[in-house]
Amino acid sequence: MNKLKVWFSGVFGVGAIVHAMRFIFKIPVVVNNYNIPMHISLYVAIGAGIISLILLGGCSCKNSKK
């Protein structure tokens, strides 16, 4: 089960980085003629980063107990 948490943590971490890069470099995204606002990527980057850290933190806590 720990390997699955680490894998999902990585997936959310990559998503957080991609959305943060979009926000920093102001890359426009258009879906069906609708411009996705930049603040949406900021919120997603923060949320995905928090989820990634929670998943990764949950894994390391179990391994550090003696």
N, C-alpha and C positions, 0 to 999 in steps of 0.2 A: 504493500500500500504506500510506503514512503516514496518509492520510485515514481509512482503515479502523481503524488503531490509535487515532487520536484519537477516533473515534466510539465504539469499544468502551471506551476509557478513560472517556468521559463516561457511558456506560451503567453501568459499574461504580461510578463516582463517585456517581451518583444513587442507586444501590442502597445504597451505604455511608451516604449521608446519611439515607435513609429508615430504615434499620435503627438508626442512631445516634439518630434522633429517637424511634423506638419505645422504645429503651432509656432515653433521658433522660426522656421523658414517661410512661413506664410504661403504654403502650397494650397492652391484652390482645389476643392473637390466638388464636382457637380453630379447629382444623381437625378435623372429624369428632369432635366432643366431646372433643378432646385439646387441652389448653392448652399452647401453645408456650412454653417457659421463656424468661425475659428474657436469660439468659446466651447463648443461641443467637444472638440478634440482636447482642449485643456481639461475638461471634466473627465473625459474618458481616460486620459493619460494618468490623472491623479487616482481615479478609481481602480484602474487596472494595476497601477503600481502598488497601491495598498493591498489589493487582493494577492498580488505576487509575493509581497513581503510577508503577509499573513501565512500563506501556504508554505513558504520557505522557512519561516520562523517556527511553524508547527512541526516541521520535519526535524529541525536541528535541536529542538528542545527534547525530543524523545531520545535522540542519540547521545546527548550530553549527560544524561542521568547515569549515575553509577550504582 
